Amino acid sequence: MNFDFIKEFINIDVIYNYDDEADDKVINFSSFVKIVEKNYILIDFLLYKNSKYVIPDEKEVTVNFKTHAGFYSTKCYIISKEDPNVHGVKISYPTDIKYIQQREYIRVPLKLKVEILVMLDENNENSKVFEITTLDISGSGFCYISDVPMEKHFMLKGLIYLTGNTNNPIEASLKHVYSRSFFAVNKRKYKNAFTFVEIEPKARERILKEIFLYQLEMKKRGLKN
C-alpha cells in the first residue's frame, strides 16, 4: 500500500520505547524523510541531547508524519544499515496508518531576528555565528531566504528574538531540513528550512503567543496572514 503524503522532506516525530517492560521509558526524536522507496524509508539521523542516537536493528518505533492535513501515526521497524555510505536511518515502509490529529502548528510570515550558531566539527573547535530574519515561523521551526545554501555542519543552535524583547531570546537546538533554490529578479536565492530539535515547552509557548498576537493584529487590520 502506498501513502501519497509520505514524501521527501516531510517532518516526522519518532518515538522509541527503550524499555519493553515500562511504557513510560520513551525518547521522542524530531526528524524528516530523506528518501522514500517501496519497502523502506530513509530518514535523517536521530539526535538526543545533541548527539546521534542509535536504535538497535529490528526495534519497533512509532512514527508520526506531519502534514498540512493533519498528523498520521504508524508503527515501523529499524532496518539494518548495511551500506556505510547511507547517511540516515532506514525504517520499514508502513502497512497501516492512523489519523491522529487535526493540524500541525500554524506558520505565519512573521519577521524575527535569529542568531544561528553553526558548529562545523564534532569537537566544537570551529564555529561561527550569523544573523538572519525569518521568512516565516511556527511552533515547530522557521524559514529564511539567503543568497547561498546552508553549509555542511555538525550541529546548529539558534537564538530567536521575539518582537520588542532583545534581552531574553529563545534558545533552541536546530535541524537543517533543506535549502531549496529559486530565482528572484534573475538572481538565484535559497529558501532554508529549520525545525526545532530541542526547545523548552515554555519557550515554544512564547513563540505560539507571538504568532497569536501577530494573527490578532492582522485581523484588526483586516488582513490575511
N, C-alpha and C positions, 0 to 999 in steps of 0.2 A: 504494500500500500504506500502511495506517495502523499505527502502533505505539502501542498504548494507553498505554505508560509515559511517552511524551513529553507532559508536562503542564506547565501554568504552575507556576512556582516551583521546578521540579526543578533541582538543581545540575548543572553541566557543567564539563568541562575542555576548552579549545580549544587545540590545538597547531598552530602555524604555522611552516612551514619557509620562512624569508625568503631563502634562497639555494638555488635549484634544483640547483646543481651540488655541494652539500655537504649530506649527510644530517644532520650534527650541528649545523647552523645553525638552531636551533629556539627558539621562545619559547612558554612554557606560560602560559595565562591561566585564571583561575577566573571563572566567570560563572554565570548562571542563565537559564532560559527565562521570557520575559515573556508572549508570545502565540504560539499555535500555529494556523496556517492550513493549508489543503490543499497549497499549493505553496511555503510558506516558514515559517520560524520566526524570531520576533523575540527576540533575546537581549539581555542588558544590555551596556552599553559595556565594551570590553576595556581593562583598565588594565595598564600596565607601568611599574614604578618610580614608582607613584603618579600617572601621567599617562595620559590617553587615548591608545590606540594604534590607528591606522587601517591596516587591511589593505586593499590595493588590491582593486578590484572584480574579480570572477571568479576570484580566487585560491582554491585548494583548501586546506581546513583539515581536520584530524582533530578530531572532536567525541566526547568520552566522556560518556555520560549516566550519572549516579549514581542508582541506585535501591536500595530495600531488598533486592531480589532479586539485585542484582549490578551490574556495570559493563557498559555496551554501547557499542561503538565504531563509528563510521561516518565516511564522507567527505562533506563538504558544501562548497558554494561560497559565497563572499561575493557578495551581491546588491546592486546599485547602490541607494543610498538616495535616491530621488527626492523624497520628502516631508521637508522640513526639520523638520516637527513630530513626526516619528517619533523617539522617544527610545530608541535602541538600535541594534543591528546586525542586519540581515536576512541569514539564511543559507538555502540551499536545503533543502527537506524531503528527508530521506534516502530512498534507494531500497533500500539493503541495510545491515543492521546485524549486527555480530558480538558474541557474548557473550565478554567478555574476563577477567572477574574475579569471584570469589565474592561479596564483600560490600564495602560501604564501611565507614568507621570506626564502631565501636560507640559509641552515645550512651548516657550514663548520667546519672541525676538527681543530679549532684554539685554541691553549693553552693559556689561560689568567688567571691571578690571580684574585680570587674573595674572598672578606671577607663577610661572611654571619652572620648577627646579628639575633639570634634566641630569640624571646620574648616568654617565656613559660607561661605567665599568662596575663589576661586582664588588670591588673594594671601595667604591665611592671616592676614589682618588681624583677622578676627573669629573667635573660637573660644571654646569653653567645655569644661569637664570635669565629668562626673558619674559617680557610683559606682553600680554595680548588683551584685546577687547572681544568679548563673546559676541558671536552672531546670534546665538540663542542658547537657552539653558532650561533644564528641567531638574526634577529631583534625582535623576539618575546620571546626569552628565551635561556636557556642553559642546558647542562647536565654535570654531573661529575660522576666519579667512586669512590666508598668507600667500606670499609670493613663492615660497618653497615648501616642499612637503616636510613632514616631521622626520627628523633624522633617526638613525638607529640608536638605541639606548638600552640601559639595563633597568632603570626604574624612573618613575615620574611622580612628583608631588606638586600640588597646587595650593596657592593661597588665593581665595576668592573674596573680593571686597564688595560687600553689599552697598547699596546706594546710601550715601551720607554716613558711612561707617568705615573710616580708614584705620581705626585703632584696634579693631577686633575682627580680623579676616577669618574666614572659614578654611581650615586645613583639611585636605583630603589626599589620599593616595589615588593616582590616576592610571588608567589603562588606555593606550592609544588604540582606537578601533580602526580608523582608516584615514588616509589622505587622498581625496578624490580630486582630480584635476578638471578644470573647466576654463573657458575663455570668457573674458570680460573686457570690452573695448580693445579687442585684438591682443590681449595680454593673457598669458597662462596664469591662472590662480589655483589655489588648493583649498578645499574645504576639509578641515581637520576635525575629527570627532573623537571625543574622550568620554569615558564612563568612569564613575566613581567606584573604586575598588574597596576602599575602606574610608568611611566617613561616620562620625558620631551621629546618632539619631537626632539629638538636639540641633546639630549643625544642619542636617538635612531639613529639619522643620523650619529653620531660619530661611533657607532657600525657598521652601514652599510658601512661607509667609510673604517673602519678597515677590514671588510670582503672583500670589493672590492680590497684593496691593497694586501691582502693575496692571493686572486684569481689571481691577476696580477702577483705576484711573482711566484706562482705555474706554471702559463702559461709560464713565461720566462724560467723556469727550465724544461719545457716540461713534467710537472707532472699534474695528475688529482687531483681535490680537494677531 
